[in-house]
Amino acid sequence: MAWIEIIPDNQWDGDLEAQAPAVRDAKTNRVDHIMAIYSLNPQAMAAHHALYSSAMTGTKGLRKVERELIAFAVSQINDCHY
């Protein structure tokens, strides 16, 4: 099994600590693995979060729930639980 080194979110400081509220799930108070892998590169984490936020912000043609359903369908096709 592959292993990616991360900094556990309870040890984040500096730039990572500043990003924690944006990348922490409000319901579970956890940082998803997909974001945690960026803990060694806070600049990349910020870029990933900005891209995700932009994609989920909306368009005139799709509501957020529709974009989430598209993301879910693509994840299913790719056999990815995210």
C-alpha positions as CSV (number, residue, x, y, z in Angstrom):
1,M,0.0,0.0,0.0
2,A,1.3,3.5,-0.9
3,W,2.0,5.9,1.9
4,I,2.2,9.6,1.7
5,E,3.9,11.5,4.5
6,I,1.8,14.2,6.1
7,I,1.8,16.5,9.0
8,P,-1.1,15.5,11.3
9,D,-3.6,18.4,11.4
10,N,-3.3,18.6,15.2
11,Q,0.3,19.6,14.6
12,W,-0.3,22.3,12.0
13,D,1.2,25.7,12.6
14,G,2.0,28.8,10.6
15,D,0.6,28.7,7.1
16,L,-1.1,25.3,7.6
17,E,-2.8,26.5,10.8
18,A,-4.1,29.5,9.0
19,Q,-5.6,27.3,6.3
20,A,-7.2,24.8,8.7
21,P,-10.6,26.5,9.0
22,A,-11.0,26.5,5.2
23,V,-10.0,22.9,4.7
24,R,-11.5,21.3,7.8
25,D,-14.9,19.7,7.3
26,A,-17.5,21.6,9.3
27,K,-19.5,18.5,10.1
28,T,-16.8,16.1,11.1
29,N,-14.1,18.6,12.2
30,R,-11.6,16.5,10.1
31,V,-9.3,17.3,7.3
32,D,-10.0,15.0,4.3
33,H,-7.0,12.9,3.2
34,I,-7.1,14.6,-0.2
35,M,-6.2,17.9,1.5
36,A,-3.9,16.4,4.2
37,I,-1.5,15.2,1.5
38,Y,-0.7,18.8,0.9
39,S,0.4,19.4,4.5
40,L,4.1,19.4,3.4
41,N,3.3,22.0,0.8
42,P,0.9,24.7,2.1
43,Q,1.0,26.7,-1.1
44,A,-0.2,23.7,-3.1
45,M,-2.9,23.1,-0.5
46,A,-4.1,26.7,-0.9
47,A,-4.1,26.3,-4.7
48,H,-6.1,23.0,-4.5
49,H,-8.6,24.5,-2.2
50,A,-9.0,27.6,-4.4
51,L,-9.6,25.4,-7.5
52,Y,-12.1,23.3,-5.6
53,S,-13.9,26.4,-4.2
54,S,-14.0,28.0,-7.7
55,A,-15.4,24.8,-9.3
56,M,-18.1,24.5,-6.6
57,T,-19.0,28.2,-6.4
58,G,-21.4,27.9,-9.3
59,T,-22.4,28.8,-12.7
60,K,-25.6,30.1,-14.2
61,G,-26.3,26.6,-15.6
62,L,-25.6,24.3,-12.6
63,R,-26.6,24.5,-8.9
64,K,-24.1,23.3,-6.3
65,V,-26.0,20.0,-5.8
66,E,-25.8,19.3,-9.5
67,R,-22.0,19.9,-9.5
68,E,-21.6,17.7,-6.4
69,L,-23.6,14.9,-8.2
70,I,-21.3,15.2,-11.3
71,A,-18.3,15.0,-9.0
72,F,-19.8,11.9,-7.3
73,A,-20.5,10.2,-10.6
74,V,-16.9,10.9,-11.9
75,S,-15.5,9.5,-8.6
76,Q,-17.6,6.4,-8.9
77,I,-16.4,5.8,-12.5
78,N,-12.8,6.4,-11.3
79,D,-13.4,4.0,-8.3
80,C,-12.5,6.9,-6.0
81,H,-14.4,7.2,-2.7
82,Y,-14.0,11.0,-2.8
